[in-house]
Amino acid sequence: MIVKILVSILVSYIIGAIPFSFIIGKINGHDVRKEGSCNPGASNVLRVCGKKAGIAAYILDIGKGMVAVLIPSFILSSIISIHSYILVACAVASILGHVFSIFLGFKGGKGVATSAGSMFMLAPVSLLLTMVFFFIGLFASRKTVAIGSTVGALAFPIVLSLLYFKANFLYKLFFNINYVVLLPIAILLAIFIIIKHIPNYKRMLKGEENSFLKK
């Protein structure tokens, strides 16, 4: 059983590591590691390659986070409803795969879209409500994704907790995830996303941070 758990986590990492943004950039004749913000993520694809390519990158990055959480359902179907930590571990593995992709020399994007996909599978209502805060931050900052991502990252653990204590029936929809297991991960993800956006904050202070629609 331990081997199957490790295989599930490894497969989730590999799925997360697939550099869709880099691939889409190359298809469109760009290396997103060297243009725009030089970040191989969906936001930079949108900035460098345009709306269609950017939307495709977002969908694929979100999708791989969702698929990664489903992996244990195929390998560990007999215990999937019991061990929340396995699902959470696979979600984290996919996010780490995106940020530290083996296919890009252990470099990658900031993990926001993949985090959204995996957290949607674990706590869908919490994630959807968090997206409201993401868009508030995004448009209040004139479409600066770093601000939207930061606001969303900070809001997610709070929304998660409020739903768990005030509307528990909305907290549990797809999987019966243990709140005590998920909350620390949500907090760590918020910290991690903020750290990954430090270069963006520095560019903001210098007035050099562009909106995601500005090429």
BELKANOR-V6610 format. One record per residue. RES is the residue in three letters. OMEGA is omega in whole degrees, -180 to 180 (* if undefined). NEAR is the number of other ideal C-beta (glycine too) atoms within 10 Angstrom. Layout:
BEGIN
res->(RES/RES)
omega->(OMEGA/OMEGA)
near->(NEAR/NEAR)
END
This chain:
BEGIN
res->(MET/ILE/VAL/LYS/ILE/LEU/VAL/SER/ILE/LEU/VAL/SER/TYR/ILE/ILE/GLY/ALA/ILE/PRO/PHE/SER/PHE/ILE/ILE/GLY/LYS/ILE/ASN/GLY/HIS/ASP/VAL/ARG/LYS/GLU/GLY/SER/CYS/ASN/PRO/GLY/ALA/SER/ASN/VAL/LEU/ARG/VAL/CYS/GLY/LYS/LYS/ALA/GLY/ILE/ALA/ALA/TYR/ILE/LEU/ASP/ILE/GLY/LYS/GLY/MET/VAL/ALA/VAL/LEU/ILE/PRO/SER/PHE/ILE/LEU/SER/SER/ILE/ILE/SER/ILE/HIS/SER/TYR/ILE/LEU/VAL/ALA/CYS/ALA/VAL/ALA/SER/ILE/LEU/GLY/HIS/VAL/PHE/SER/ILE/PHE/LEU/GLY/PHE/LYS/GLY/GLY/LYS/GLY/VAL/ALA/THR/SER/ALA/GLY/SER/MET/PHE/MET/LEU/ALA/PRO/VAL/SER/LEU/LEU/LEU/THR/MET/VAL/PHE/PHE/PHE/ILE/GLY/LEU/PHE/ALA/SER/ARG/LYS/THR/VAL/ALA/ILE/GLY/SER/THR/VAL/GLY/ALA/LEU/ALA/PHE/PRO/ILE/VAL/LEU/SER/LEU/LEU/TYR/PHE/LYS/ALA/ASN/PHE/LEU/TYR/LYS/LEU/PHE/PHE/ASN/ILE/ASN/TYR/VAL/VAL/LEU/LEU/PRO/ILE/ALA/ILE/LEU/LEU/ALA/ILE/PHE/ILE/ILE/ILE/LYS/HIS/ILE/PRO/ASN/TYR/LYS/ARG/MET/LEU/LYS/GLY/GLU/GLU/ASN/SER/PHE/LEU/LYS/LYS)
omega->(179/179/180/178/179/177/178/-179/180/179/178/178/-178/177/179/-176/180/-173/-177/-178/178/-179/180/176/180/178/180/175/-180/170/-174/175/-176/-179/-180/178/-179/179/-179/-179/-175/-180/-180/175/178/-178/-173/-171/179/-172/-175/180/-179/179/178/180/178/-178/-179/179/176/-178/-178/174/179/-179/-178/180/180/-177/-180/180/180/-175/-175/-173/-176/-177/-172/-178/-176/-171/179/-175/178/178/180/178/179/177/179/180/180/179/178/177/179/-176/-180/-174/177/-179/180/179/-179/171/-179/-179/-176/172/-175/-178/179/175/179/-180/-178/179/176/179/-177/-179/-171/-178/178/-179/-179/177/178/179/176/179/177/-178/175/178/-178/-175/176/-180/-180/173/174/-174/-179/179/178/-180/-180/179/179/-180/179/-176/-172/180/180/178/179/-178/-180/180/-178/-176/-176/-178/-174/-179/177/-179/-175/179/-176/180/179/-174/178/-179/-178/177/-173/-176/179/178/178/179/179/177/179/179/-178/-180/178/179/-179/-179/179/176/178/179/179/178/177/-179/179/-178/-176/-178/180/171/-176/179/-178/-179/*)
near->(8/6/8/14/18/11/14/23/21/14/20/30/21/18/23/32/21/18/26/23/33/24/16/23/24/13/11/15/8/19/12/30/19/10/16/21/21/12/22/26/30/29/28/26/34/24/22/23/24/14/10/12/20/22/13/19/28/21/14/21/29/19/15/24/30/20/18/30/26/16/23/25/14/10/16/19/9/9/12/18/11/11/15/18/16/22/30/22/19/32/31/22/24/32/31/20/28/33/22/16/22/15/14/16/9/12/15/27/26/27/26/30/26/31/31/24/27/32/25/21/21/25/28/16/18/26/21/12/18/24/18/13/19/22/12/15/21/21/12/12/17/11/14/22/27/26/22/23/25/22/20/25/27/17/20/27/20/16/22/26/16/13/19/19/10/9/10/10/8/14/22/16/14/15/20/12/22/15/17/10/16/24/16/11/22/23/17/12/21/19/11/19/22/15/9/20/21/10/14/21/14/11/16/15/9/8/6/9/19/15/13/20/13/11/11)
END
